[in-house]
């Protein structure tokens, strides 16, 4: 839980864009069904066009 809170805090601070263009936050949640059962995935990140970073969970 602390890891998720830290990631969200960093993404929020990065999205304010204090130096230069603002970062745009992004998030993705997925659910897939296959022969091995149901699996979930999630990712969060931010991008300003030239620089982007993200974390997949």
C-alpha positions in Angstrom: 0.0 0.0 0.0 2.9 2.4 0.8 4.4 1.6 -2.6 1.2 2.6 -4.4 0.8 5.8 -2.4 4.4 6.7 -3.2 3.9 6.1 -6.9 0.7 8.2 -7.0 2.4 11.0 -5.0 5.4 11.1 -7.5 3.0 11.0 -10.5 1.0 13.9 -9.0 4.1 16.0 -8.3 5.5 15.3 -11.8 2.2 16.2 -13.4 2.3 19.8 -12.0 5.0 20.7 -14.5 7.0 23.2 -12.4 9.8 23.2 -15.0 8.6 23.2 -18.6 5.7 21.4 -20.1 3.3 19.7 -17.7 3.3 15.9 -17.4 0.0 14.2 -18.3 -0.8 11.4 -15.9 -2.1 8.1 -17.3 -3.5 4.9 -15.8 -4.6 1.5 -17.2 -6.4 -1.4 -15.7 -6.8 -4.7 -17.5 -8.5 -8.1 -17.1 -7.8 -11.0 -19.4 -9.2 -14.5 -19.6 -7.1 -17.4 -21.0 -6.3 -21.0 -20.6 -4.5 -20.4 -17.3 -7.5 -18.6 -15.8 -8.3 -14.9 -15.2 -5.5 -12.5 -14.7 -5.4 -8.8 -13.9 -3.0 -6.0 -14.5 -2.6 -2.3 -13.8 -0.2 0.5 -14.7 0.3 4.2 -13.9 2.6 6.7 -15.4 3.1 10.2 -16.8 4.3 11.7 -20.0 5.1 15.2 -21.4 5.7 14.1 -25.0 9.5 13.7 -24.9 9.8 12.0 -21.5 7.6 9.3 -20.1 7.7 7.0 -17.1 5.4 4.3 -15.8 5.0 1.4 -13.4 3.2 -1.8 -14.1 1.6 -3.8 -11.3 
